[in-house]
Amino acid sequence: MPAWRDSPYVCTLSDNERHLGHILKEDDWVAFDATHPGETGIGIRHLGAFPSVASAKDAVERSVAIYRPARASRANAAGTSIQ
């Protein structure tokens, strides 16, 4: 089951076998999908900049196509595992 591992400036999403994506804190949170190539076919896919850690994590999860049931609140923003 994929899970987020968080620090104040970097959050990574991985399962037992692979790195799926990550977000980095700059002025905003910048998100990357490590399962798809970038626009040039090299590297990883840049997903954009987001104002919050929760929105950046959502972008990564949507891009790597992780199923996550709808929730009223974003409990995962604190770094709990994805369900």
C-alpha positions as CSV (number, residue, x, y, z in Angstrom):
1,M,0.0,0.0,0.0
2,P,1.5,3.4,-1.0
3,A,2.3,5.7,1.9
4,W,3.6,9.3,2.2
5,R,6.8,10.0,4.2
6,D,7.0,13.6,5.2
7,S,9.6,16.2,6.3
8,P,9.2,19.9,6.4
9,Y,10.4,20.5,2.8
10,V,10.1,17.1,1.1
11,C,7.3,14.5,1.0
12,T,7.7,11.2,-0.9
13,L,5.1,8.7,-2.0
14,S,6.2,5.1,-2.3
15,D,5.2,1.5,-1.9
16,N,7.3,-1.5,-1.0
17,E,8.8,-1.7,-4.4
18,R,9.1,1.8,-6.0
19,H,9.1,5.5,-5.6
20,L,5.9,6.9,-7.1
21,G,6.2,10.7,-6.7
22,H,7.3,13.5,-4.5
23,I,6.6,17.1,-3.5
24,L,9.1,19.8,-2.7
25,K,8.6,23.0,-0.7
26,E,9.8,26.1,-2.6
27,D,7.6,29.2,-2.5
28,D,4.7,26.8,-3.1
29,W,4.7,23.0,-3.1
30,V,6.0,21.6,-6.4
31,A,4.7,18.1,-7.3
32,F,6.3,15.4,-9.4
33,D,5.0,12.0,-10.7
34,A,7.9,9.5,-10.8
35,T,5.9,6.9,-12.7
36,H,5.6,8.9,-16.0
37,P,8.3,10.5,-18.1
38,G,8.5,14.3,-18.4
39,E,7.4,16.3,-21.4
40,T,10.7,15.6,-23.2
41,G,10.5,11.9,-22.5
42,I,13.4,12.1,-20.1
43,G,13.2,12.3,-16.3
44,I,9.9,12.5,-14.4
45,R,6.7,14.4,-14.9
46,H,6.4,17.9,-13.4
47,L,2.8,18.4,-12.2
48,G,3.0,22.1,-11.2
49,A,3.1,24.3,-8.1
50,F,0.4,24.1,-5.5
51,P,-0.4,26.4,-2.5
52,S,-0.8,23.6,0.0
53,V,0.8,20.3,0.9
54,A,-2.7,18.7,0.6
55,S,-3.3,19.9,-2.9
56,A,0.2,18.9,-4.1
57,K,-0.3,15.4,-2.6
58,D,-3.7,15.2,-4.3
59,A,-2.1,16.0,-7.7
60,V,0.6,13.3,-7.3
61,E,-2.0,10.7,-6.2
62,R,-4.3,11.5,-9.2
63,S,-1.4,11.4,-11.6
64,V,-0.1,8.1,-10.4
65,A,-3.7,6.8,-10.4
66,I,-3.9,5.7,-6.8
67,Y,-7.4,4.8,-5.7
68,R,-8.4,6.7,-2.6
69,P,-12.0,6.9,-1.4
70,A,-13.6,10.3,-1.2
71,R,-13.3,12.0,2.2
72,A,-14.9,15.0,3.9
73,S,-11.5,16.1,5.2
74,R,-7.9,15.6,4.1
75,A,-6.5,13.6,7.0
76,N,-3.6,12.5,4.8
77,A,-2.1,16.0,4.7
78,A,-0.4,15.2,8.0
79,G,1.4,12.3,6.5
80,T,-0.7,9.3,7.3
81,S,-0.8,6.4,4.8
82,I,-3.1,6.4,1.8
83,Q,-6.1,4.1,2.1
